[in-house]
Amino acid sequence: MTNVFDADAAFGLMCQVEVGDGPDTAIFVAPIAELAFGLHPIARDIANYRRSRALARVADSA
């Protein structure tokens, strides 16, 4: 993960992931809530963020 930025209410927190080295490096940008962190220490914080985003979407649609 090389960058994290806020895409506001539309997409929330986004992250940039670079895979590979040199000229063949692939760059992906994805919502941080959609990535799997397994047993990484940040996983609990991401799960809480994912829940808060889901609750906000439900509240906005009501």
C-alpha positions in Angstrom: 0.0 0.0 0.0 1.6 3.2 -1.1 -1.0 5.9 -0.5 -4.3 6.4 1.4 -6.7 9.2 0.7 -10.2 10.3 1.5 -12.7 10.2 -1.4 -15.5 11.7 0.8 -18.9 10.2 1.2 -19.0 8.7 -2.3 -16.2 6.2 -1.8 -14.8 6.8 1.7 -11.1 5.9 2.4 -9.3 4.7 -0.7 -5.9 3.1 -0.9 -3.3 2.8 -3.7 -1.6 -0.5 -4.0 1.5 -1.1 -6.2 2.4 -4.6 -7.3 5.7 -5.3 -9.0 8.9 -3.4 -9.6 10.2 -1.2 -12.3 8.3 -0.4 -15.5 5.9 -3.3 -15.1 4.5 -2.0 -11.8 0.7 -2.4 -11.7 -1.2 0.3 -9.7 -4.6 -0.4 -8.2 -6.9 2.0 -6.3 -9.6 0.5 -4.2 -11.8 1.3 -1.2 -9.9 0.3 1.9 -13.1 -1.4 3.3 -12.9 -3.8 0.3 -9.4 -5.1 1.1 -8.7 -8.2 3.2 -6.3 -7.6 6.1 -6.4 -11.0 7.7 -4.8 -11.0 11.1 -3.0 -7.8 10.6 -3.3 -5.4 13.6 -5.2 -2.9 11.6 -7.9 -5.4 10.6 -10.1 -4.6 13.6 -10.0 -0.9 12.8 -10.9 -1.6 9.2 -13.8 -3.8 10.3 -15.1 -1.0 12.5 -14.8 1.5 9.6 -16.6 -0.9 7.3 -19.5 -1.2 9.8 -19.8 2.6 10.3 -19.8 3.1 6.5 -22.6 0.5 6.1 -24.6 2.1 8.9 -24.2 5.6 7.3 -25.4 4.2 3.9 -28.5 2.7 5.6 -29.2 6.0 7.4 -28.8 8.0 4.1 -31.2 5.7 2.3 -34.0 6.0 4.9 
